[in-house]
Amino acid sequence: MSTNRRDALKSMGLFAGAALSASCQRALDSGADLSAPPTGGSLSEAQLETIAQLAELIIPETDTPGAITAGVPAFIHQIVIDWYTPAEQQIFLDGLGEIESIARQHWSAPFTELDPERQARVLSELEPPSEGAGPATAAVPAGASGELPFFLKMKELTVLGFYTSQAAANTEFDYQPVPGHYDGDARFDEVGRQWVR
């Protein structure tokens, strides 16, 4: 992914410190290629497949690319392994384990073998209660704290990975390296009055 993720976030207005977890902020500030394999280890193939399917549930392919096409699973893999703190990694890995437990408990099958509707039901079981649902509400914005639960971490990573990808830059945004255009043969009578300050 050749898009400069840091610049993409600035243009999206998401670069405020409270909008991202500290680990994601450090990764984006590093200038590292966040689509490359992690250097500090690796998740298992089963975990990576679960991550890919979860990301695609959050941002599915329609007439525009989904999370998998945009390379989001590789982005998540590197953030979790190379940039998350040990506590964040544990929350994330525990969440992947809980996904598997729920799938096997309800349908006696691995999460990756469920149809998309059942996968969505499994994911919804991990979603924190909405605001106003009681004292255990998850009113904290996604990414504001490294201690947020798995569901919010997965959502943050998926949305961040997607909207800073080349695929999103080419389909979701109006990418203009130089805003405006130069017309060397413009007719003044068609342009109208000139702007002044």
C-alpha positions in Angstrom: 0.0 0.0 0.0 1.8 3.1 -1.2 -0.6 5.6 0.3 0.9 7.6 3.1 -1.4 6.5 6.0 -0.4 9.5 8.2 -1.3 12.0 5.4 -4.5 10.1 4.7 -5.6 10.4 8.3 -4.9 14.1 8.3 -7.1 14.6 5.3 -9.8 12.6 6.9 -9.8 14.7 10.0 -9.0 11.6 12.2 -5.6 12.6 13.3 -6.7 14.0 16.7 -5.0 12.2 19.5 -8.3 11.0 21.1 -9.4 9.4 17.8 -6.8 6.6 17.8 -5.3 4.3 20.3 -1.7 5.2 21.3 -0.4 2.0 19.6 -2.1 2.8 16.3 -0.8 6.4 16.5 2.8 5.2 17.1 2.5 2.8 14.1 1.2 5.5 11.8 3.8 8.1 13.0 6.6 5.6 12.4 6.4 5.7 8.6 6.7 1.9 8.6 5.1 -0.1 5.7 2.1 -1.3 7.6 1.1 -3.8 4.9 4.4 -5.8 5.4 4.6 -8.9 7.5 5.2 -8.2 11.2 8.8 -8.6 12.4 8.1 -9.6 16.0 6.4 -12.9 15.4 3.2 -14.1 13.7 -0.4 -15.1 14.5 -1.5 -18.6 13.4 -3.1 -19.2 10.0 -6.4 -19.9 11.8 -6.2 -16.6 13.7 -5.4 -14.8 10.5 -8.3 -16.3 8.6 -10.6 -15.3 11.5 -9.3 -11.8 11.4 -9.8 -11.6 7.6 -13.4 -12.8 7.9 -14.2 -10.4 10.8 -12.7 -7.5 8.9 -14.8 -8.4 5.8 -17.9 -8.5 8.0 -17.2 -5.0 9.2 -16.4 -3.6 5.7 -17.8 -6.1 3.1 -17.0 -5.9 -0.6 -19.9 -4.2 -2.6 -19.4 -2.1 -5.6 -16.2 -0.9 -3.8 -13.4 -3.0 -2.3 -14.0 -4.8 1.0 -11.5 -5.1 3.9 -9.7 -8.1 2.4 -9.2 -6.6 -1.0 -7.9 -3.4 0.7 -5.3 -5.4 2.6 -6.8 -4.8 6.0 -5.9 -8.2 7.5 -2.1 -7.6 6.8 -2.5 -4.2 8.5 -4.1 -5.7 11.5 -1.5 -8.4 11.7 1.3 -6.0 11.9 -0.3 -3.6 14.4 -1.2 -6.5 16.8 2.2 -8.1 16.6 4.6 -5.2 16.3 2.8 -2.2 17.8 0.3 -3.4 20.4 1.4 -3.5 24.0 1.4 -6.9 25.7 -1.9 -6.0 27.5 -3.5 -5.0 24.2 -2.2 -8.2 22.5 -3.8 -10.3 25.3 -7.1 -8.5 24.9 -7.0 -9.1 21.2 -6.0 -12.8 21.4 -8.6 -13.5 24.1 -11.2 -11.9 21.8 -10.2 -14.2 19.0 -10.5 -17.1 21.4 -13.9 -16.0 22.5 -15.1 -15.8 18.9 -14.1 -19.4 18.5 -15.8 -20.5 21.7 -19.1 -18.8 20.8 -19.1 -20.3 17.3 -18.5 -23.8 18.7 -20.9 -23.4 21.5 -23.8 -22.4 19.3 -23.1 -24.3 16.1 -20.3 -26.8 16.9 -18.1 -25.4 14.1 -15.1 -23.1 13.8 -16.0 -19.5 13.2 -14.4 -19.6 9.7 -16.8 -22.4 8.6 -19.9 -20.5 9.5 -22.0 -18.6 6.9 -21.8 -14.8 7.0 -25.1 -14.4 8.9 -24.0 -16.7 11.7 -20.6 -15.0 11.8 -22.3 -11.6 12.2 -24.3 -13.0 15.1 -21.1 -14.2 16.8 -19.5 -10.8 16.3 -22.6 -9.1 17.7 -22.3 -11.1 20.9 -19.0 -9.3 21.6 -20.4 -5.8 20.8 -20.5 -3.7 23.9 -24.0 -2.4 25.0 -25.0 0.8 23.3 -25.1 4.1 25.2 -27.9 4.3 27.7 -28.1 0.6 28.1 -26.9 0.8 31.7 -23.8 1.4 33.8 -21.7 -1.0 31.7 -22.2 1.1 28.7 -19.3 1.5 26.2 -19.5 5.3 25.7 -15.8 5.7 25.2 -14.9 6.4 21.6 -13.3 3.6 19.7 -9.5 3.8 20.1 -9.4 6.2 23.0 -7.8 3.6 25.3 -5.6 0.6 24.9 -7.8 -1.2 27.4 -10.9 -1.2 25.3 -12.5 -4.6 24.5 -11.8 -6.8 21.5 -14.8 -5.7 19.5 -13.8 -2.0 19.6 -10.2 -2.9 18.9 -11.2 -5.0 15.9 -13.5 -2.2 14.6 -10.8 0.5 15.0 -8.2 -1.6 13.2 -10.5 -2.5 10.4 -11.8 1.0 9.8 -8.3 2.5 10.2 -6.7 -0.1 7.9 -9.3 0.3 5.2 -9.6 4.1 5.1 -5.8 4.6 5.0 -5.4 2.0 2.2 -4.7 2.6 -1.5 -8.0 0.8 -2.3 -10.0 3.4 -0.3 -8.0 6.3 -1.7 -8.9 5.2 -5.2 -12.6 4.5 -4.5 -13.9 6.2 -1.4 -12.1 9.5 -1.6 -11.6 12.1 -4.3 -7.8 11.9 -4.4 -6.4 15.2 -5.8 -2.6 15.4 -5.5 -2.9 19.0 -6.6 -6.3 20.5 -5.8 -7.9 22.4 -8.7 -6.6 22.3 -12.2 -4.7 24.5 -14.6 -6.4 25.5 -17.9 -3.9 27.3 -20.1 -6.5 28.2 -22.7 -9.3 29.6 -20.5 -11.5 32.3 -22.0 -11.9 35.2 -19.6 -15.4 35.9 -20.8 -16.4 32.4 -19.7 -14.6 32.5 -16.4 -16.3 35.7 -15.1 -14.8 37.9 -12.4 -11.4 37.2 -11.0 -11.1 36.4 -7.3 -9.4 39.1 -5.1 -8.5 39.3 -1.5 
